[in-house]
Amino acid sequence: MITLALNTSPDESTTAWALAARSGDAEAVEHFVRALHRDVRRFVTSIGADPQCADDLTQDTFLRALGSLHRFEGRSSARTWLLTIARRTVVDSLRYAATRPRLTDTDDWQSVAERAQPHGLPGFDDGIALAELLAKLPEERREAFVLTQLLGLPYAEAAQVSNCPVGTVRSRVARARTSLIERLHEAENPIPMGAAA
């Protein structure tokens, strides 16, 4: 069993749990998974093409990570390492889906059920609006924005996950912010029909 100092940062804690889990410590595995599950799910949901597959992609990410945990040496934080695996998992999923024929163009039962849910709940519309705005961003900008602004990764770690220079991540985040602000202003202040003519 591993004990952590009180002043340990969340990234240091998850990295310590990952290193302890390498030796088969079941409690460390559980702490590692619990600490990062939400971040992984948010990440795969934001960059994946099909939000309904988020649970499967999250599970697949952890299966891949736990299968290769013996190779994790702690040179980066466990969160950065795991989000890199999550990114590869989503890319592999998208490649696989692109090679399979589509069976139907109709909505599945889950989409229909989600649209039937009440929309007046506090925060519901804001969450939907943010998801819709993020979905309109180019993939690279969305990924950089989610990693740094929603998941709170430092730019250097986001660059490592995205396999690009830090400056590129900074540029993508700045452009994503600009696009999101412009779209938000457009949504809040629609141009009157007569003014457009």
C-alpha positions in Angstrom: 0.0 0.0 0.0 1.2 3.5 -0.8 0.9 6.5 1.4 0.9 10.1 0.0 2.1 13.3 1.6 -0.6 15.9 2.4 0.9 18.5 0.0 1.0 16.1 -3.0 -0.5 17.6 -6.1 -3.3 15.6 -7.9 -0.9 14.7 -10.8 1.8 13.6 -8.4 -0.8 11.4 -6.6 -2.1 9.7 -9.7 1.4 9.2 -10.9 2.3 7.6 -7.6 -0.8 5.4 -7.8 0.2 4.3 -11.4 3.7 3.4 -10.3 2.4 1.4 -7.4 -0.2 -0.3 -9.6 2.6 -1.6 -11.8 3.5 -4.1 -9.2 0.0 -5.4 -9.0 -1.3 -3.4 -6.0 -5.1 -3.7 -6.5 -5.9 -0.7 -4.3 -3.4 1.5 -6.3 -5.1 0.4 -9.5 -8.5 1.4 -8.1 -7.2 4.8 -7.0 -5.5 5.4 -10.4 -8.7 4.6 -12.3 -11.0 6.6 -10.1 -8.7 9.6 -10.1 -8.5 9.8 -13.9 -11.8 8.3 -15.1 -13.7 11.6 -15.4 -10.9 13.3 -17.3 -10.5 10.5 -19.7 -14.3 10.3 -20.3 -14.5 14.1 -20.9 -11.6 14.0 -23.3 -12.8 11.1 -25.4 -16.3 12.6 -25.5 -14.9 15.9 -26.7 -12.7 14.6 -29.5 -14.7 11.5 -30.5 -17.1 11.6 -33.4 -19.8 9.7 -31.6 -20.5 10.8 -28.0 -22.6 7.6 -27.4 -19.3 5.6 -27.6 -17.6 7.6 -24.8 -18.1 4.9 -22.2 -16.7 2.2 -24.5 -13.7 4.4 -25.5 -13.0 5.3 -21.8 -13.1 1.6 -20.9 -10.9 0.7 -23.8 -8.4 3.4 -22.8 -8.1 2.0 -19.3 -7.8 -1.6 -20.6 -5.0 -0.5 -22.9 -3.3 1.5 -20.1 -3.6 -1.3 -17.5 -2.2 -3.7 -20.1 0.8 -1.6 -20.6 1.2 -0.2 -17.1 4.3 -2.3 -16.6 6.0 0.0 -19.1 5.0 3.2 -17.4 8.1 4.7 -15.9 6.8 8.0 -14.6 8.8 10.3 -17.0 5.5 12.2 -17.5 2.5 12.4 -15.3 0.2 9.5 -15.3 -2.6 11.8 -16.5 -0.6 12.9 -19.6 0.4 9.3 -20.3 -3.2 8.1 -20.0 -4.7 11.0 -22.1 -2.1 10.1 -24.8 -3.5 6.5 -24.8 -7.0 7.9 -24.9 -6.2 10.0 -27.9 -4.8 6.9 -29.7 -7.9 4.9 -28.7 -10.2 7.5 -30.2 -8.2 7.7 -33.4 -8.2 4.0 -33.7 -11.9 3.9 -33.2 -12.5 6.6 -35.8 -10.3 4.7 -38.3 -12.2 1.5 -37.6 -15.6 3.2 -37.9 -14.6 4.7 -41.3 -13.9 1.3 -42.7 -17.3 -0.2 -41.7 -20.4 0.4 -43.7 -23.2 2.4 -42.2 -26.3 0.3 -41.7 -28.9 3.1 -41.4 -29.2 6.9 -41.4 -31.9 7.0 -38.7 -31.4 8.0 -35.1 -30.7 5.3 -32.6 -32.9 4.8 -29.5 -30.4 6.7 -27.2 -30.5 9.9 -29.3 -34.3 9.8 -29.3 -34.3 9.3 -25.5 -31.8 12.1 -24.9 -33.9 14.5 -26.9 -37.0 13.6 -24.9 -35.3 14.5 -21.6 -36.4 17.7 -19.8 -34.4 20.7 -20.9 -35.3 23.1 -18.0 -32.8 21.7 -15.5 -30.2 24.1 -14.1 -27.0 24.1 -16.2 -28.5 21.7 -18.8 -28.8 24.3 -21.6 -25.3 25.7 -20.8 -23.8 22.3 -21.0 -25.6 21.5 -24.3 -24.6 24.9 -25.7 -20.9 24.4 -24.8 -21.0 20.9 -26.4 -22.5 22.3 -29.6 -20.0 25.2 -29.8 -17.1 22.8 -29.2 -18.4 20.4 -31.8 -18.2 23.2 -34.4 -14.5 23.8 -33.8 -11.9 22.0 -36.0 -10.7 18.8 -34.3 -7.2 20.1 -33.4 -8.5 23.3 -31.8 -11.2 21.4 -29.9 -8.6 18.9 -28.6 -6.2 21.7 -27.4 -9.0 23.6 -25.8 -10.5 20.6 -23.9 -7.0 19.5 -22.7 -6.0 22.9 -21.4 -9.2 24.7 -20.5 -11.5 21.9 -19.4 -9.1 19.3 -18.1 -6.5 21.8 -16.9 -3.4 20.2 -18.4 -0.4 22.6 -18.7 0.4 23.5 -22.3 3.5 21.4 -22.3 1.6 18.3 -21.3 -1.2 19.0 -23.8 1.5 19.3 -26.4 2.8 15.9 -25.4 -0.7 14.4 -25.6 -1.3 16.0 -29.0 2.2 15.2 -30.3 2.9 18.8 -31.4 4.9 21.8 -30.2 3.8 23.8 -27.2 3.4 26.9 -29.5 1.0 25.1 -31.7 -1.1 24.2 -28.7 -1.1 27.8 -27.5 -2.1 29.0 -31.0 -4.9 26.4 -31.2 -6.3 27.4 -27.8 -6.2 31.1 -28.7 -8.0 30.4 -32.0 -10.5 28.1 -30.3 -11.3 30.9 -27.7 -11.8 33.5 -30.5 -14.1 31.2 -32.4 -16.1 30.3 -29.3 -16.5 33.9 -28.3 -17.6 34.9 -31.9 -20.1 32.1 -32.0 -21.4 32.9 -28.6 -21.9 36.5 -29.5 -23.7 35.5 -32.7 -26.0 33.2 -30.8 -26.8 35.9 -28.2 -27.2 38.8 -30.6 -28.7 37.4 -33.8 -28.7 39.8 -36.8 -32.3 41.0 -37.5 -33.7 39.9 -40.8 -34.0 43.4 -42.2 -30.4 44.4 -41.2 -28.9 41.6 -43.2 -30.3 43.0 -46.5 
